[in-house]
Structures are given as structure tokens and as C-alpha cells.
Amino acid sequence: MLLSVRNLCTDFPVKRGTVHAVEDVSFGVDAGEILAIVGESGSGKSVTSLSIMGLLAEPGHVAAGEVELEGKNLVGLPEKEYRQLRGNDMAMIFQEPMTSLNPVYRIGNQIVEAIRTHEKVGKKEARERAIDLLRKVGIPSPEKRIDDYPHQMSGGMRQRVMIAMALACDPDILIADEPTTALDVTIQAQIIELMKEMQQKNGNAIIMITHDLGVVADVADKIMVMYAGAPVEMGTADEIFYQPHHPYTWGLMNSIPKAEVGEKRPLTPIEGNPPSLVNVPAGCSFAPRCPYATDKCRAEAPERVEVSEGHFARCHYAGDESFVAAHAPENSRNQKGAEA
């Protein structure tokens, strides 16, 4: 296993108590795999990635659990050692490239710095590699654009630069946090396709974080759905789209616009708001918003149920085929979610 996360818990102490931003998260990613972490804003997706990368802002800290990269536990690792891993063994594409790129430095200088930080190469060789990386990610005239500042590029171009920088030292694992946020649909498709192509060429693993199941329908091997800081369902992409067992996953699928010709169907939003992570409700955290919640759901926290081999759901009724058949989205039973 390239990356193994076991029972990860991340807390942020605040005046009103403790924000349990990540609670009991476990998953594994092998080389060549793409794992998608899906959920609404505030579900703990980004904090999970920052915990893995060792980039939590104080007072945030990993309260429990293990994060192993090729068998090496990263929790509690000294910052000096962590810095050697970042960019070299694992890299991250942040959510907003305009705030991730330094606005007063040319993009070429920023890519060159990433290369020379981890490898003993001269400025000329590093610059040539930076130009080659820009060419690989589809930047036109990279010999000229390498001397541009971030503000001289479009959002899609800046995102490509971030991908080039992340891949500069050929990391084993790449974490992409909402890589298509604020991009138009055409550019979104290009960025996703580019990441998939680079992953197939380099053989690295990718963790893709998004709030939109539709974005990862055609690229993810495995999907982990998170809610209120905890995973509520995890399985292969086919299992999540064809055989989802958690009502929250159903809600996410129902909120995806359908493209069926001649049919007009209203979107079905998930009513209410995510809970406060300082005061998570008793029982199932999704119960206050779940249209199928029972007294048992409101009183008892559900255990993780293995629906089938490798397919888990945290719901009292997961695995109850009659319950799933009665309430699961029609498209999850009749057609692939990607087509939606």
C-alpha cells in the first residue's frame, strides 16, 4: 500500500470547545489508483488532505490515528523531514491557484525553485525541465509563458501551472483539492483529462477532493463520501454509482443535474445544513437532514457496515436490500451516474 490512513482524527481547539474536523477516517491508496473524496463544504475533505501533508495551521493537530507513506508513519514527523517529503514523494494542488502562486514571482522561477529544492541541478537544467513540464500540461509557447506572472494567465492556465509544479519532482502521490473550482465546464473537463493522462504516464496515485460526484464519475477507481468530518460510505466507483447504500450518497446523486433528452426533472436538494463540528448531534450525524431517519438513527451512532467486500457504509440500514431498493436513486439502479 502506497498510502495508508488509519483512524485519523484531527481537532481544532476553539473557545466554544473542540472542532472535530476529521473523525475516524481510514483508507488506502495504491500506486496507479485514483481515490475521490466527496462531500459538501465543511465535511472534512480538505482538512484530511492537509493532515496527510502536514500543513495544518495552528491550533489544528492530528489528535489520533496514523498516516503511513510506504510504511513510514508521518504523524509527529519533524518539520525538516516533512519538508523533504513534500514535493518530492507527495505533492498537492491547492484549491485556488491565484492564492497558491506567488503573485510577485514569475511562474518559471516558482517551478524552478520546486525542482532545485529537492534535486541537485543547475538553474539552466531546472529551467529546461520547467519549460518541458509546461509543455506537457498544455501551456502554449512555454518558452515565452515561463516568464509570465500569475496574473497574466487565465484560471485554467494557472491551474495547469500548479499541476506542472506539483509534478516537477515526479511525486508518488498527488493530492488535488477541488482542482476544477471556479473553472468553466470545458476547462474542467480538460483539467480532469490532463490529470488522468499524467497519472497514466507517471503511474502515481491521485487523491482528488471535490463536492461534485459528477466530476469524478469517469476517473475515480474508489470513492469515499464524507459528512460532518467522517466517512459515511466508501467503495469502488461502480459501487457508489450503481449500488449506494447511504442516504447522504443518495442525496448527492439526486442533486446532480440530469441530461436526459426530453425529460424535465427538478433537482432534489439535501434539506438543511451540515451540523456544527463543535456540537455534532447525538446518534447519526446525518439524521437531522435524512428523510428516512428513525428514532434509532437519532439515538444511536451507526457502526460501519461492510455491504460487500471493500464496500462500507455507516448507516443502521446499510445492507438492508429492501430499504435500499425502496429509496435509492433510480439512476443508481438503472444507469451509470457518469451519464447523469
Legacy VTK file of the C-alpha trace (Angstrom):
# vtk DataFile Version 3.0
C-alpha trace
ASCII
DATASET POLYDATA
POINTS 340 float
0.000 0.000 0.000
1.481 3.336 -1.064
-0.519 5.493 1.365
-2.397 4.115 4.348
-4.553 6.286 6.626
-5.919 4.598 9.740
-8.392 6.075 12.242
-7.250 9.631 11.555
-8.714 12.289 13.872
-7.908 15.996 13.529
-9.023 18.586 16.082
-9.060 22.382 16.299
-9.422 23.730 19.879
-11.594 26.878 19.932
-13.235 28.984 22.655
-16.547 27.119 22.395
-14.928 23.698 22.594
-13.123 21.473 20.136
-13.869 21.274 16.426
-13.615 17.624 15.427
-12.828 18.413 11.797
-11.813 14.841 10.924
-13.146 11.870 12.851
-12.009 8.257 12.385
-11.003 8.419 8.706
-9.418 5.292 7.219
-8.482 4.490 3.630
-5.634 3.241 1.487
-4.326 4.177 -1.941
-2.048 2.076 -4.148
0.246 3.282 -6.905
-1.737 3.987 -10.065
-5.050 4.398 -8.226
-7.326 7.440 -8.127
-9.302 7.962 -4.932
-12.006 10.629 -4.875
-13.057 12.183 -1.563
-16.528 13.694 -1.978
-18.750 15.785 0.275
-20.199 19.215 0.963
-18.129 22.147 2.182
-17.196 21.571 5.805
-17.263 17.787 5.573
-13.554 17.448 6.381
-12.176 16.745 2.912
-9.523 19.470 2.782
-8.534 19.037 6.436
-7.929 15.350 5.721
-5.541 16.259 2.903
-3.769 18.924 4.992
-3.365 16.390 7.806
-1.688 13.998 5.382
0.586 16.742 4.038
1.490 18.053 7.498
0.195 21.522 6.625
-2.353 22.073 9.389
-2.493 25.623 10.677
-2.257 26.015 14.448
-4.003 25.169 16.686
-5.078 22.308 14.434
-3.366 18.998 15.141
-3.702 15.288 14.478
-5.280 14.004 17.693
-5.151 10.286 16.852
-4.514 7.813 14.086
-1.733 7.013 11.656
-0.696 8.220 8.215
1.812 5.902 6.567
3.599 6.612 3.294
5.293 3.471 2.008
5.326 2.107 5.560
6.672 5.285 7.198
4.420 6.907 9.796
4.160 10.651 9.132
2.271 11.657 12.287
4.653 13.520 14.571
7.382 13.637 11.934
9.774 16.596 12.437
9.085 19.505 10.083
12.531 19.202 8.477
11.819 15.621 7.406
8.280 16.508 6.302
9.638 19.241 4.028
11.812 16.686 2.255
8.744 14.574 1.529
6.547 17.425 0.268
7.035 17.991 -3.424
9.341 15.013 -3.688
7.294 11.999 -2.509
3.908 13.698 -2.268
2.561 16.927 -3.691
-0.646 18.936 -3.533
-2.615 21.077 -5.969
-4.399 23.659 -3.866
-7.951 24.826 -4.397
-7.272 28.351 -5.684
-4.160 28.708 -7.871
-4.175 32.507 -7.748
-3.619 32.438 -3.993
-1.238 29.465 -4.158
1.126 31.039 -6.696
3.271 33.938 -5.510
1.985 36.995 -7.432
5.365 38.808 -7.463
7.423 35.942 -8.911
7.372 34.646 -12.462
5.860 31.188 -12.791
9.109 29.799 -14.173
11.024 30.868 -11.072
8.463 29.158 -8.860
8.683 25.856 -10.757
12.495 26.050 -10.845
12.548 26.600 -7.080
10.421 23.485 -6.540
12.842 21.424 -8.650
16.057 22.753 -7.098
14.747 22.376 -3.547
14.686 18.600 -3.928
17.223 17.874 -6.659
20.838 18.919 -7.220
20.520 20.528 -10.636
21.688 23.850 -12.059
19.425 26.771 -12.915
19.697 26.139 -16.660
18.719 22.463 -16.420
15.904 23.255 -13.986
14.569 25.934 -16.345
14.605 23.497 -19.272
12.693 20.977 -17.195
10.191 23.669 -16.198
9.599 24.516 -19.876
9.113 20.823 -20.647
6.624 20.486 -17.784
4.642 23.477 -19.039
4.574 21.926 -22.488
3.324 18.598 -21.071
0.433 20.257 -19.252
-0.675 22.037 -22.418
0.674 25.581 -21.953
1.158 27.080 -25.464
4.563 28.646 -26.254
6.048 27.548 -22.913
9.410 29.166 -23.772
7.662 32.548 -23.580
4.978 31.890 -20.977
7.547 30.669 -18.451
8.418 34.321 -17.771
4.803 35.381 -17.173
3.449 36.408 -13.798
0.380 34.551 -12.451
-1.970 37.477 -13.155
-1.082 37.290 -16.850
-2.690 33.861 -17.139
-6.292 32.666 -17.117
-7.676 30.493 -14.314
-7.295 27.343 -16.394
-3.696 28.210 -17.294
-2.820 28.888 -13.650
-4.289 25.532 -12.676
-2.107 23.873 -15.317
0.923 25.656 -13.850
0.006 24.283 -10.417
-0.187 20.765 -11.878
3.210 21.248 -13.546
4.710 22.437 -10.240
3.191 19.524 -8.341
4.598 17.029 -10.858
8.024 18.703 -11.034
9.772 16.038 -8.933
7.573 13.121 -10.015
5.840 12.520 -6.639
4.424 9.116 -5.784
1.138 10.613 -4.654
-0.679 13.738 -5.821
-3.470 15.369 -3.816
-5.765 17.643 -5.846
-8.036 19.813 -3.696
-11.013 20.968 -5.802
-8.814 21.264 -8.931
-11.700 22.491 -11.100
-13.308 25.030 -8.759
-14.333 28.309 -10.487
-13.437 26.933 -13.934
-15.969 26.704 -16.742
-17.230 23.284 -17.793
-14.954 22.979 -20.831
-11.811 23.801 -18.854
-12.950 21.478 -16.057
-13.051 18.577 -18.487
-9.607 19.487 -19.846
-8.039 19.668 -16.377
-9.540 16.330 -15.311
-8.419 14.675 -18.548
-4.934 16.159 -18.143
-4.591 14.794 -14.608
-5.762 11.382 -15.770
-3.251 11.354 -18.647
-0.367 12.423 -16.388
-1.320 9.766 -13.849
-1.346 7.058 -16.515
2.073 8.168 -17.797
3.739 8.518 -14.397
1.949 5.734 -12.514
1.452 7.883 -9.428
-1.571 7.772 -7.142
-4.066 10.631 -7.010
-6.411 11.735 -4.245
-8.996 14.040 -5.789
-11.116 16.171 -3.468
-14.419 17.523 -4.752
-18.010 18.304 -3.752
-19.348 17.048 -7.094
-19.791 13.333 -7.744
-20.248 14.056 -11.443
-16.702 15.424 -11.756
-15.076 12.121 -10.743
-17.540 9.708 -12.336
-15.242 8.702 -15.183
-11.844 8.951 -13.470
-12.034 7.586 -9.909
-11.219 3.985 -9.041
-12.515 4.375 -5.479
-14.763 6.978 -3.846
-15.009 7.970 -0.185
-18.060 10.046 0.754
-17.591 12.259 3.837
-20.096 14.029 6.049
-19.509 16.017 9.265
-15.841 15.058 9.346
-16.337 11.309 8.980
-16.573 8.867 6.063
-20.149 7.625 5.598
-19.600 5.403 2.546
-16.653 4.027 0.638
-16.344 1.667 -2.303
-15.371 1.400 -5.920
-16.769 3.993 -8.321
-19.193 1.411 -9.710
-20.425 0.512 -6.222
-21.002 4.143 -5.261
-22.834 4.956 -8.507
-24.681 1.671 -9.054
-25.235 0.405 -5.508
-25.033 3.281 -2.987
-26.235 2.372 0.493
-26.120 5.636 2.445
-28.898 8.274 2.260
-26.314 11.060 2.100
-24.789 9.495 -1.018
-28.303 9.297 -2.466
-28.771 12.987 -1.735
-25.562 13.896 -3.538
-26.604 11.841 -6.553
-30.079 13.370 -6.644
-28.569 16.848 -6.698
-26.626 16.176 -9.926
-28.390 17.712 -12.969
-29.628 15.063 -15.384
-29.009 15.394 -19.114
-31.769 13.145 -20.351
-33.295 14.352 -23.598
-36.990 15.190 -23.448
-37.245 14.878 -19.684
-37.549 17.685 -17.170
-36.827 16.688 -13.617
-36.418 19.121 -10.728
-33.224 18.897 -8.706
-33.705 17.398 -5.271
-31.571 19.315 -2.774
-30.488 17.982 0.598
-32.582 19.991 3.038
-30.958 21.769 5.981
-27.307 22.491 6.717
-24.341 20.425 7.880
-24.028 20.277 11.677
-21.588 22.251 13.806
-18.457 20.169 14.301
-18.221 21.539 17.846
-21.618 20.061 18.750
-22.258 17.113 16.460
-25.798 15.774 17.128
-26.265 12.538 19.030
-26.833 9.404 17.019
-26.223 9.572 13.283
-24.788 12.965 12.326
-26.896 12.967 9.151
-30.161 12.136 10.945
-31.403 15.780 11.237
-31.319 16.059 7.413
-32.166 12.482 6.480
-35.743 11.955 5.216
-35.585 8.297 6.304
-34.268 8.828 9.858
-35.900 6.833 12.660
-35.750 7.118 16.442
-32.866 4.658 16.372
-30.931 6.940 13.986
-31.417 9.924 16.297
-30.351 7.996 19.401
-27.568 5.630 18.325
-24.461 6.326 16.254
-24.292 3.752 13.445
-21.370 1.368 13.099
-19.521 0.874 9.845
-21.207 -1.911 7.888
-19.437 -3.907 5.176
-22.109 -4.114 2.490
-19.879 -6.207 0.240
-16.158 -6.860 0.113
-14.425 -3.468 0.272
-17.737 -1.528 0.204
-18.553 0.136 3.531
-21.380 2.379 4.709
-22.058 3.977 8.093
-25.828 3.614 8.364
-28.137 1.483 10.514
-29.898 0.293 7.350
-26.875 -0.254 5.119
-27.085 -3.721 3.651
-30.885 -3.822 4.022
-31.744 -4.561 0.407
-35.446 -3.807 0.795
-34.657 -0.387 2.324
-32.143 0.399 -0.429
-34.478 -0.787 -3.183
-37.262 1.430 -1.861
-35.259 4.650 -1.503
-32.036 4.621 -3.579
-31.992 6.976 -6.605
-33.424 5.422 -9.742
-30.340 6.328 -11.786
-28.107 4.388 -9.361
-30.014 1.233 -10.255
-30.634 1.759 -13.953
-27.735 3.719 -15.399
-24.248 4.836 -14.605
-24.009 8.026 -12.571
-21.458 9.383 -15.037
-24.123 9.589 -17.697
-26.088 11.910 -15.455
LINES 1 341
340 0 1 2 3 4 5 6 7 8 9 10 11 12 13 14 15 16 17 18 19 20 21 22 23 24 25 26 27 28 29 30 31 32 33 34 35 36 37 38 39 40 41 42 43 44 45 46 47 48 49 50 51 52 53 54 55 56 57 58 59 60 61 62 63 64 65 66 67 68 69 70 71 72 73 74 75 76 77 78 79 80 81 82 83 84 85 86 87 88 89 90 91 92 93 94 95 96 97 98 99 100 101 102 103 104 105 106 107 108 109 110 111 112 113 114 115 116 117 118 119 120 121 122 123 124 125 126 127 128 129 130 131 132 133 134 135 136 137 138 139 140 141 142 143 144 145 146 147 148 149 150 151 152 153 154 155 156 157 158 159 160 161 162 163 164 165 166 167 168 169 170 171 172 173 174 175 176 177 178 179 180 181 182 183 184 185 186 187 188 189 190 191 192 193 194 195 196 197 198 199 200 201 202 203 204 205 206 207 208 209 210 211 212 213 214 215 216 217 218 219 220 221 222 223 224 225 226 227 228 229 230 231 232 233 234 235 236 237 238 239 240 241 242 243 244 245 246 247 248 249 250 251 252 253 254 255 256 257 258 259 260 261 262 263 264 265 266 267 268 269 270 271 272 273 274 275 276 277 278 279 280 281 282 283 284 285 286 287 288 289 290 291 292 293 294 295 296 297 298 299 300 301 302 303 304 305 306 307 308 309 310 311 312 313 314 315 316 317 318 319 320 321 322 323 324 325 326 327 328 329 330 331 332 333 334 335 336 337 338 339
